[in-house]
Amino acid sequence: MHRGKGMKFVGDSRIPATRTSRIPRDYSEYPGKTEAFWPNFLLKEWLVGAVFLIGYLILTVAHPSPLERQADPTDTGYIPLPDWYFLFLYQLLKYEFASGPYNVIGAIIVPGLAFGALMLAPFMDKGPERRPFKRPLPTGFMLLAIAGIMFLTWESVANHDWEAAKAQGEIREEAQFDTTAEGYTLYEASSCIQCHGNAFEGGLGPSLATTAYTAEEIADIAVHGIGTMPPDQWKGSDEDLQKLATFIDELSPE
């Protein structure tokens, strides 16, 4: 039993009185080498965060996000592309074992197992070690996950047709036209609308709003085709084809 300042302390010989290295010391024991969290340290954190925030704002002004044309539900040929941080999941859905009838595997099961393992990591690895080489299983799983994400992202970028993606989403001029006109009725009833859009803005095919072809050339293309457009696309009469070609030739951009 030891006497203190008006207090009595009882010691137990089974409990060591020495301080262990795992118990952090108070910052006041290191004068000149550390500082209080509030306001000194937190203020520096805010200043550094503000610098990075201003940098990101400057980048967004200098290089704004590219916009695409208005979404068109009738354009079945449009292929959406996710943002870069989801490209690895997008690439996963392209493989045979994760697409088609096995779409549930690629969309739910594989991502669910991966992210579920991250949530369970604190419960599976309870050791006190902090050095990676002393924790082989968590370190190995994390390196495997990073390698898989990087590989799938690279494959998605390397195998994607970026020129076609840019062309299908670019903002195009829309034409002024009368939806009650006979020419537009013929256009809706034909297969042209599937590739050229309901406003002649284009999709799989080029825009018809600013076409340089004459009515006679448009009628000839509808029958004989051109480039990647196959022939025999028009199934109606020659008289209706001439009305449609004339209507397209008279389109004017807004």
C-alpha positions in Angstrom: 0.0 0.0 0.0 1.4 3.4 -1.0 0.3 6.8 0.2 -0.6 9.5 -2.3 -1.9 13.1 -1.9 -4.7 12.3 0.6 -5.5 9.1 -1.4 -4.7 5.5 -0.9 -3.7 3.3 -3.8 -3.8 -0.5 -3.7 -1.5 -2.4 -6.0 -1.7 -5.9 -7.4 1.5 -7.7 -8.1 0.0 -9.6 -10.9 -0.6 -6.4 -13.0 2.6 -4.8 -14.4 2.9 -1.2 -13.6 5.1 -0.4 -16.6 3.5 1.3 -19.5 3.3 -0.8 -22.7 4.4 0.5 -26.1 0.8 0.0 -27.5 -0.6 2.7 -25.3 -0.1 6.1 -27.1 1.2 8.9 -25.0 -0.5 12.2 -24.7 0.6 14.8 -27.2 1.6 17.2 -24.4 4.5 14.8 -23.6 6.1 15.8 -27.0 6.4 19.6 -26.8 7.2 21.1 -30.2 6.7 17.8 -32.1 2.9 17.6 -32.2 -0.2 19.7 -31.9 -3.7 19.7 -30.7 -6.3 18.2 -33.1 -8.6 21.2 -32.7 -8.0 23.7 -34.2 -4.4 23.3 -35.4 -4.4 19.9 -37.1 -8.0 20.2 -38.4 -7.3 23.6 -39.9 -4.4 22.3 -41.9 -6.5 19.4 -43.1 -9.2 21.9 -44.3 -6.6 24.0 -46.1 -5.2 21.0 -47.9 -8.7 19.8 -48.8 -9.5 23.3 -50.1 -6.5 23.3 -52.4 -7.5 20.0 -53.9 -11.1 21.1 -54.3 -10.1 24.3 -56.1 -7.8 22.1 -58.4 -10.7 19.8 -59.2 -13.0 22.8 -59.9 -10.4 24.3 -62.3 -10.2 20.9 -64.1 -14.0 20.8 -64.5 -14.0 24.3 -66.0 -11.1 23.6 -68.3 -12.3 20.1 -69.4 -16.1 19.9 -68.9 -17.8 16.5 -69.0 -18.8 15.6 -72.6 -22.6 15.7 -73.1 -24.5 13.4 -75.4 -27.7 14.0 -77.3 -31.0 13.6 -75.7 -32.0 10.0 -74.9 -34.1 8.4 -77.5 -36.0 5.2 -76.5 -36.6 4.4 -80.2 -32.9 4.1 -80.8 -32.3 0.4 -80.1 -28.8 0.5 -81.5 -27.5 2.8 -78.8 -24.9 1.1 -76.5 -24.6 2.8 -73.1 -21.2 3.0 -71.5 -20.8 3.4 -67.7 -18.3 5.7 -66.1 -14.7 4.6 -65.8 -15.0 3.3 -62.2 -17.6 0.8 -63.4 -15.8 -0.4 -66.5 -14.5 -3.5 -64.8 -18.1 -4.7 -64.1 -19.1 -3.7 -67.6 -16.3 -5.9 -69.0 -17.3 -8.8 -66.7 -20.8 -8.9 -68.3 -19.2 -9.4 -71.7 -17.9 -12.9 -70.8 -19.9 -16.0 -71.7 -20.1 -17.2 -68.1 -21.5 -13.9 -66.9 -23.8 -12.9 -69.7 -27.0 -14.1 -71.5 -28.6 -16.8 -69.4 -25.8 -16.4 -66.8 -26.4 -12.7 -66.4 -27.2 -13.1 -62.7 -23.7 -14.5 -62.1 -22.0 -11.5 -63.6 -24.4 -8.8 -62.3 -25.2 -10.1 -58.7 -23.3 -13.2 -57.6 -19.7 -12.3 -58.5 -19.9 -8.6 -57.3 -21.8 -9.7 -54.2 -19.1 -12.2 -53.2 -16.4 -9.6 -53.8 -17.9 -6.8 -51.8 -19.2 -9.2 -49.2 -15.7 -10.4 -48.6 -14.6 -6.8 -48.0 -17.3 -6.4 -45.4 -16.3 -9.6 -43.6 -12.6 -8.9 -43.7 -12.5 -7.3 -40.2 -14.2 -10.3 -38.7 -12.0 -12.9 -40.5 -8.7 -11.2 -39.7 -8.6 -10.2 -36.0 -4.8 -10.3 -35.5 -3.0 -7.4 -34.1 -0.4 -7.3 -36.9 -0.5 -4.3 -39.2 2.4 -5.2 -41.5 1.1 -6.6 -44.8 3.5 -9.5 -45.0 2.4 -10.7 -41.6 -1.2 -10.9 -42.9 -0.9 -13.1 -46.0 -4.6 -14.0 -46.5 -6.0 -10.4 -46.4 -3.1 -9.0 -48.4 -3.4 -11.7 -51.0 -7.1 -11.2 -51.4 -6.7 -7.5 -51.7 -3.9 -7.8 -54.3 -6.0 -10.3 -56.3 -9.0 -7.9 -56.2 -6.9 -4.9 -57.4 -5.3 -7.0 -60.1 -8.7 -8.2 -61.3 -10.2 -4.7 -61.4 -7.2 -3.3 -63.3 -7.2 -6.2 -65.8 -11.0 -5.9 -66.5 -10.8 -2.1 -66.8 -7.9 -2.4 -69.2 -9.7 -5.0 -71.3 -12.9 -2.8 -71.4 -10.9 0.2 -72.6 -8.8 -1.7 -75.1 -11.8 -3.6 -76.7 -14.3 -0.8 -76.8 -15.0 1.0 -80.1 -14.6 4.6 -78.9 -15.1 6.1 -82.4 -18.4 4.5 -82.8 -19.4 5.4 -79.2 -18.6 9.0 -79.9 -20.6 9.0 -83.1 -23.7 7.4 -81.6 -23.9 9.9 -78.7 -22.8 13.1 -80.4 -25.2 16.1 -80.4 -26.6 16.5 -83.8 -28.8 19.2 -85.5 -32.5 18.4 -85.4 -34.7 19.3 -88.3 -38.0 21.2 -88.4 -40.8 19.1 -89.8 -44.5 18.6 -89.6 -45.4 15.3 -87.9 -48.8 15.3 -89.6 -47.2 15.5 -93.1 -47.6 12.5 -95.4 -43.9 12.2 -95.8 -43.3 11.8 -92.1 -46.1 9.2 -91.9 -44.3 7.2 -94.6 -41.1 7.6 -92.7 -42.6 6.3 -89.5 -44.1 3.3 -91.3 -40.8 2.4 -92.9 -37.7 0.8 -91.4 -35.8 4.1 -91.8 -36.8 5.3 -88.4 -34.9 2.5 -86.6 -31.5 3.6 -87.9 -32.0 7.4 -88.5 -34.1 8.3 -85.4 -37.6 9.7 -85.0 -36.3 13.3 -85.5 -33.9 12.4 -88.4 -31.0 13.0 -86.0 -29.3 9.7 -86.8 -28.4 6.6 -84.7 -27.0 3.5 -86.4 -27.3 5.5 -89.6 -26.2 9.0 -90.4 -28.3 12.1 -89.7 -30.9 12.9 -92.4 -31.5 16.5 -91.1 -28.4 17.9 -92.9 -28.1 15.4 -95.7 -26.4 16.6 -98.9 -28.2 14.2 -101.2 -31.0 15.2 -103.5 -34.5 13.6 -103.6 -33.5 11.4 -106.5 -30.3 10.2 -104.8 -32.2 9.5 -101.5 -34.7 7.3 -103.4 -31.9 5.5 -105.2 -30.1 4.8 -101.8 -33.2 3.5 -100.3 -33.4 0.9 -103.1 -29.8 0.1 -103.8 -28.1 0.9 -100.5 -24.9 2.7 -99.8 -21.8 2.0 -97.6 -22.9 -0.1 -94.6 -26.6 0.4 -95.5 -27.9 -2.8 -97.3 -30.1 -2.6 -100.4 -33.8 -3.1 -100.6 -34.7 -1.2 -97.5 -37.8 0.3 -99.1 -40.8 -2.0 -99.3 -43.5 0.4 -100.5 -44.5 1.8 -103.9 -42.3 4.0 -106.1 -44.8 6.9 -105.7 -44.6 6.8 -101.9 -40.8 6.5 -102.1 -40.6 9.7 -104.1 -42.8 11.5 -101.6 -40.6 10.3 -98.7 -37.4 11.3 -100.6 -38.8 14.8 -101.3 -39.8 15.2 -97.7 -36.4 14.4 -96.5 -34.7 16.6 -99.1 -36.8 19.6 -97.8 -35.9 19.2 -94.2 -34.2 22.2 -92.7 -32.2 22.3 -89.4 -33.6 24.3 -86.5 
